[in-house]
Amino acid sequence: MRALIFANGDGPSEALVASLMVDAPLVIAADGGARHALACGIVPRAVVGDLDSINDELREAIPSDRFHRIPRLDITDLEKAVAYALEQGCGDIDIVGAGGGRSDHAIANLSVLVIHRGAAQISVHDELFEISLVDGETAIEGEPGTVVSLVAIGECKGVTTRGLRWPLHDFALPFGPRGVHNEIAESPASVSVRSGDLLLYRGRFIEKHA
């Protein structure tokens, strides 16, 4: 089963959401993310969180039995929504609306990729990138010139890429700009990491360097 989670950051475009609605995923809203789902014409099957961002208008638009209040303040509403998706048996989880707004929230939202490593295939989507965690080795498909960035959270050891314009081989990649803006040279490309938390940004655009 696949889930599509609407977080409460900047709203996604209808085109992006439409591309992720294939095969009728279980649509979940992380608290105020419900307004983004409704803006795309989708009534979420569940709204999960402490519900402090749910106003009367949202309550009128969504059946009351779909609200799941979890008052814990030591985890974010997005973490609660991901945990709910896992409880429903979802092995693939796509997240939209997780960026923009407060930068601390945007960075914290990416932590769900690390927190739930191995529990499901989780991707965070915005208008420019699909962001996922490299767990072992990951294939990267796309047209030549498609932008790919690798961002280490801390230090990642044994980073090796194949099929990218600027290769890395058994490289120790620290947190920094070194892995930003590579390009697919041959598809499918791939990236692997021996240890550490490595985020893969797969671009939705082509921007070839000279």
Secondary structure by P-SEA (a helix, b strand, c coil): cbbbbbcccccccaaaaaaacccccbbbbcccaaaaaaaacccccccccccccccaaaaaacccccbbbbccccccaaaaaaaaaaaacccbbbbcccccccaaaaaaaaccccccccccbbbbbcccccccccccbbbbbcccccbbbbbbcccccbbbbcccccccccccccccccccccccccccccccccccbbbbbbbcbbbbcc
